Amino acid sequence: MFDFEKKIQDVVDAIVDDQKLGRDIDKVDIYRHPDRDVVVELIGKLRRIIFPGYFRDKNYRGYNVKHNLSLLIEDVAYNLTEQMVLVFQGDGMTPEAARARAEDLCVEFFRQIPQVRAMVDTDLQAAYDGDPAATGKDEVIFSYPGLFTITVYRLAHVLYTLGVPMLPRMMTEHAHSVTGIDLHPGATVGKFFFIDHGTGIVVGETTVIGENVKLYQGVTLGALSTRGGQSLRGKRRHPTIEDNVTIYAGASILGGDTVIGHDCVIGSNAFITRSIAPGTTVSIKHQELQFKTRATPEQLTVISKDPG
């Protein structure tokens, strides 16, 4: 037993020494980094602000709506500000400058909540109108992964456009981990956006999506190449999807110069790297299916008995 404990202590010493090499993975100053658990909790609280009758605190009473909302907003404002202070300090700001910046942006974020709610309302309508399986909007709000992801994206996009580091991506990556939908907070998405089913969808940072756009599972709106790495930062890498476009399952549309014109329909599994004129339907022609019938055990028995 003593020998085992000594070996474990030797391992501990070796790992501690390894953590002193000064690499990015060796950072231990946790007070300069946001808390992922707090960010995830903020998403839940912000959903209660977006959908007050659906995700409310069950301890609150309906006749105290304004008071309850005030408490909730103060809670979110405090915790959001503290997380922003951390990321701004991590970017090199002094504690005083980081707090002043965080407080200003937090107020501006909440000022945009009514616009966010208006956009989410159009997304809810698009989901209900676009899916005959939806029995009601309540069902969409409670159970549709696409609407959850879009709601988180709408909130994160405000923070992204305000210049808040890290937090927007943490928010959308949480939604990604829950739903399988990777919607970058930097993308620009218009009203009445509908993601049906959703699993495996990827929408890159510089994607521009117009109004009344519908995406099905497995769609990629991505970059044509990322071999340039960090040299591509800030450049258009992802496509533009104009109004009233439907993109069916498994389609890939790539490249910053690629524009899918309004009222297009992109069929399943299409691979597109050039612009498509408005009103065009794109589909794969002559996709050949092959069928091979294997003999059943009964047929094999008959064949084995055939004297010929």
C-alpha positions as CSV (number, residue, x, y, z in Angstrom):
1,M,0.0,0.0,0.0
2,F,2.8,2.4,0.9
3,D,4.5,1.7,-2.4
4,F,1.3,2.5,-4.3
5,E,0.8,5.8,-2.4
6,K,4.4,6.8,-3.1
7,K,3.9,6.1,-6.8
8,I,0.8,8.2,-6.9
9,Q,2.6,11.0,-5.1
10,D,5.4,10.8,-7.8
11,V,2.7,11.1,-10.5
12,V,1.3,14.1,-8.7
13,D,4.7,15.8,-8.6
14,A,5.3,15.1,-12.2
15,I,2.0,16.6,-13.3
16,V,2.5,19.7,-11.1
17,D,5.9,20.2,-12.7
18,D,4.3,19.7,-16.1
19,Q,1.8,22.5,-15.3
20,K,4.7,24.9,-14.7
21,L,5.8,25.1,-18.3
22,G,4.0,28.3,-19.1
23,R,1.8,27.1,-21.9
24,D,-1.8,28.2,-22.6
25,I,-3.1,25.0,-21.1
26,D,-1.1,25.7,-17.9
27,K,-3.0,28.8,-16.8
28,V,-4.4,28.5,-13.3
29,D,-5.7,32.1,-12.8
30,I,-9.3,31.0,-12.8
31,Y,-10.4,34.4,-11.7
32,R,-9.7,35.9,-15.1
33,H,-12.0,33.4,-16.9
34,P,-15.8,33.3,-17.1
35,D,-17.7,30.6,-15.3
36,R,-19.4,28.2,-17.8
37,D,-22.0,27.1,-15.2
38,V,-23.0,30.7,-14.6
39,V,-23.3,31.4,-18.3
40,V,-25.6,28.4,-18.7
41,E,-27.7,29.5,-15.8
42,L,-28.0,32.9,-17.4
43,I,-29.4,31.3,-20.6
44,G,-32.2,29.7,-18.5
45,K,-33.0,33.0,-16.8
46,L,-33.0,34.9,-20.1
47,R,-35.4,32.4,-21.5
48,R,-37.7,33.3,-18.7
49,I,-37.5,36.9,-19.8
50,I,-38.2,36.0,-23.5
51,F,-41.0,33.5,-22.6
52,P,-42.3,34.8,-19.2
53,G,-45.3,32.4,-19.1
54,Y,-43.4,29.3,-20.1
55,F,-40.2,29.2,-18.1
56,R,-41.1,31.2,-15.0
57,D,-39.9,30.6,-11.5
58,K,-42.7,28.6,-10.0
59,N,-42.2,30.4,-6.7
60,Y,-43.3,33.7,-8.3
61,R,-47.0,34.8,-8.2
62,G,-48.6,36.1,-11.4
63,Y,-50.0,39.2,-9.8
64,N,-46.4,40.3,-9.0
65,V,-45.2,40.2,-12.6
66,K,-43.4,43.6,-12.6
67,H,-41.8,43.0,-9.2
68,N,-40.7,39.5,-10.2
69,L,-39.3,40.7,-13.5
70,S,-37.4,43.4,-11.8
71,L,-35.8,40.8,-9.4
72,L,-35.0,38.6,-12.4
73,I,-33.4,41.3,-14.5
74,E,-31.4,42.5,-11.5
75,D,-30.1,39.0,-11.0
76,V,-29.2,38.5,-14.6
77,A,-27.7,42.0,-14.9
78,Y,-25.4,41.4,-11.9
79,N,-24.2,38.0,-13.0
80,L,-23.8,39.0,-16.7
81,T,-21.8,42.1,-15.7
82,E,-19.5,40.0,-13.5
83,Q,-18.9,37.6,-16.3
84,M,-18.2,40.4,-18.7
85,V,-15.8,42.0,-16.2
86,L,-13.8,38.7,-16.2
87,V,-13.5,38.5,-20.0
88,F,-12.6,42.1,-20.3
89,Q,-9.9,41.8,-17.6
90,G,-8.7,38.7,-19.4
91,D,-8.3,40.8,-22.5
92,G,-6.0,43.2,-20.6
93,M,-8.3,45.9,-19.2
94,T,-7.8,47.2,-15.7
95,P,-10.5,46.1,-13.2
96,E,-12.0,49.7,-13.2
97,A,-12.1,49.9,-17.0
98,A,-13.5,46.4,-17.3
99,R,-16.3,47.1,-14.8
100,A,-17.3,50.4,-16.5
101,R,-17.3,48.8,-19.9
102,A,-19.3,45.8,-18.6
103,E,-21.9,47.9,-16.9
104,D,-22.5,50.1,-20.0
105,L,-22.8,47.0,-22.3
106,C,-25.1,45.2,-19.9
107,V,-27.5,48.2,-19.9
108,E,-27.4,48.3,-23.7
109,F,-28.0,44.5,-23.9
110,F,-31.2,44.8,-21.9
111,R,-32.4,47.8,-24.0
112,Q,-32.3,45.4,-27.0
113,I,-34.4,42.7,-25.3
114,P,-37.7,43.9,-26.8
115,Q,-36.2,43.7,-30.3
116,V,-34.9,40.2,-29.5
117,R,-38.4,39.1,-28.3
118,A,-39.9,40.5,-31.5
119,M,-37.5,38.5,-33.6
120,V,-38.1,35.3,-31.6
121,D,-41.9,35.8,-32.0
122,T,-41.4,35.7,-35.8
123,D,-39.2,32.5,-35.5
124,L,-42.0,30.9,-33.4
125,Q,-44.5,31.8,-36.1
126,A,-42.2,30.4,-38.8
127,A,-41.8,27.1,-36.9
128,Y,-45.5,26.7,-36.4
129,D,-46.5,27.6,-39.9
130,G,-43.7,25.5,-41.4
131,D,-44.3,22.2,-39.6
132,P,-47.5,20.4,-40.1
133,A,-46.5,18.1,-37.2
134,A,-46.7,21.1,-34.7
135,T,-49.9,20.9,-32.7
136,G,-49.5,24.4,-31.3
137,K,-47.1,27.1,-30.5
138,D,-46.8,25.9,-26.9
139,E,-45.4,22.6,-28.2
140,V,-42.8,24.5,-30.3
141,I,-41.6,26.6,-27.4
142,F,-41.3,23.7,-25.0
143,S,-39.9,21.0,-27.3
144,Y,-38.4,22.3,-30.6
145,P,-34.5,22.3,-30.6
146,G,-34.5,24.7,-33.5
147,L,-36.4,27.4,-31.6
148,F,-34.2,26.9,-28.5
149,T,-31.0,27.3,-30.6
150,I,-32.4,30.4,-32.4
151,T,-33.4,32.0,-29.1
152,V,-30.0,31.5,-27.6
153,Y,-28.4,32.8,-30.9
154,R,-30.6,36.0,-30.9
155,L,-29.4,36.8,-27.3
156,A,-25.8,35.9,-28.0
157,H,-25.8,37.9,-31.3
158,V,-26.6,41.1,-29.4
159,L,-23.6,40.5,-27.1
160,Y,-21.5,39.6,-30.1
161,T,-22.4,42.9,-31.9
162,L,-21.7,44.8,-28.7
163,G,-18.1,43.5,-28.8
164,V,-18.3,41.2,-25.8
165,P,-15.6,38.5,-26.0
166,M,-16.1,34.8,-25.4
167,L,-19.5,34.8,-23.7
168,P,-21.6,34.8,-27.0
169,R,-19.7,31.7,-28.2
170,M,-20.1,30.0,-24.9
171,M,-23.8,30.5,-25.1
172,T,-24.3,29.2,-28.6
173,E,-21.9,26.3,-28.0
174,H,-24.1,25.3,-25.0
175,A,-27.1,25.3,-27.4
176,H,-25.0,23.3,-29.8
177,S,-24.2,20.7,-27.2
178,V,-27.8,20.4,-26.3
179,T,-29.4,20.3,-29.8
180,G,-26.6,19.4,-32.3
181,I,-27.2,22.7,-34.1
182,D,-24.0,24.9,-34.5
183,L,-25.2,28.4,-35.1
184,H,-22.4,30.9,-34.7
185,P,-23.3,34.1,-32.8
186,G,-21.6,36.2,-35.5
187,A,-24.0,35.1,-38.2
188,T,-26.6,37.6,-39.4
189,V,-30.1,36.0,-39.4
190,G,-33.3,37.7,-40.5
191,K,-36.9,37.3,-39.3
192,F,-39.0,34.2,-39.6
193,F,-36.1,31.8,-39.4
194,F,-37.0,28.1,-39.1
195,I,-34.8,25.2,-38.3
196,D,-36.7,21.9,-38.8
197,H,-35.3,18.8,-36.9
198,G,-31.9,20.5,-36.9
199,T,-29.4,17.9,-35.9
200,G,-26.1,18.4,-37.6
201,I,-26.7,22.0,-38.9
202,V,-23.6,24.2,-39.2
203,V,-24.0,28.0,-39.8
204,G,-20.6,29.8,-39.9
205,E,-19.6,33.2,-38.4
206,T,-19.9,35.3,-41.5
207,T,-23.1,33.7,-42.9
208,V,-25.9,36.2,-43.9
209,I,-29.4,34.8,-43.9
210,G,-32.4,36.7,-45.0
211,E,-36.0,36.5,-44.0
212,N,-38.3,33.5,-44.3
213,V,-35.5,31.0,-44.6
214,K,-35.9,27.3,-43.7
215,L,-33.1,24.8,-43.0
216,Y,-33.4,21.1,-42.5
217,Q,-31.1,18.7,-40.7
218,G,-27.5,18.3,-41.8
219,V,-27.3,21.6,-43.7
220,T,-23.9,23.2,-43.8
221,L,-23.4,26.9,-44.5
222,G,-19.7,26.9,-44.3
223,A,-16.3,28.1,-45.6
224,L,-14.9,26.8,-48.8
225,S,-11.5,26.4,-47.1
226,T,-10.0,27.2,-43.7
227,R,-6.4,26.4,-44.6
228,G,-5.5,30.1,-44.0
229,G,-6.3,29.7,-40.3
230,Q,-6.1,32.9,-38.3
231,S,-5.2,34.9,-41.5
232,L,-8.9,34.6,-42.5
233,R,-10.2,36.2,-39.3
234,G,-12.6,39.0,-40.1
235,K,-13.0,38.0,-43.8
236,R,-16.2,36.8,-45.5
237,R,-15.9,33.0,-45.5
238,H,-19.5,31.9,-45.5
239,P,-22.4,32.2,-47.9
240,T,-25.3,34.6,-48.2
241,I,-28.8,33.1,-48.2
242,E,-31.4,35.6,-49.5
243,D,-35.1,35.7,-48.5
244,N,-37.6,32.9,-48.9
245,V,-35.1,30.1,-49.4
246,T,-35.6,26.5,-48.4
247,I,-32.5,24.2,-48.0
248,Y,-33.2,20.5,-47.6
249,A,-31.4,17.9,-45.6
250,G,-27.7,17.3,-46.1
251,A,-27.0,20.2,-48.5
252,S,-23.7,22.0,-48.2
253,I,-23.3,25.6,-49.4
254,L,-19.8,27.0,-49.1
255,G,-17.8,30.1,-49.7
256,G,-18.0,33.8,-48.9
257,D,-18.7,34.8,-52.5
258,T,-21.6,32.3,-52.8
259,V,-25.1,33.9,-52.9
260,I,-28.2,31.8,-53.0
261,G,-30.8,34.1,-54.6
262,H,-34.2,34.7,-53.1
263,D,-37.0,32.1,-53.5
264,C,-34.5,29.3,-54.3
265,V,-35.0,25.7,-53.3
266,I,-31.9,23.7,-52.6
267,G,-32.5,19.9,-52.7
268,S,-31.1,17.3,-50.4
269,N,-27.4,16.5,-50.5
270,A,-26.6,19.3,-53.0
271,F,-23.0,20.6,-52.9
272,I,-22.8,24.2,-53.9
273,T,-19.8,26.5,-54.2
274,R,-21.1,29.1,-56.6
275,S,-24.0,31.6,-56.6
276,I,-27.4,30.5,-57.6
277,A,-29.9,32.8,-59.4
278,P,-33.1,33.8,-57.7
279,G,-36.1,31.5,-58.1
280,T,-33.9,28.4,-59.0
281,T,-34.6,24.9,-57.8
282,V,-31.4,22.9,-57.4
283,S,-31.5,19.1,-57.2
284,I,-29.3,16.1,-57.9
285,K,-30.2,14.4,-61.2
286,H,-29.9,10.7,-61.9
287,Q,-29.0,9.6,-58.4
288,E,-28.9,5.9,-59.1
289,L,-30.3,3.4,-56.6
290,Q,-29.2,-0.3,-56.8
291,F,-31.2,-3.1,-55.3
292,K,-29.8,-6.6,-54.7
293,T,-32.2,-9.3,-53.5
294,R,-30.6,-12.0,-51.4
295,A,-32.2,-15.5,-51.3
296,T,-34.1,-16.4,-48.1
297,P,-33.2,-19.5,-46.1
298,E,-36.3,-21.2,-47.6
299,Q,-35.2,-20.4,-51.1
300,L,-31.8,-21.7,-50.4
301,T,-33.3,-25.0,-49.1
302,V,-35.3,-25.4,-52.3
303,I,-32.2,-24.7,-54.5
304,S,-30.1,-27.3,-52.6
305,K,-32.8,-29.9,-53.2
306,D,-33.0,-29.2,-56.9
307,P,-31.4,-32.2,-58.7
308,G,-30.5,-29.9,-61.7
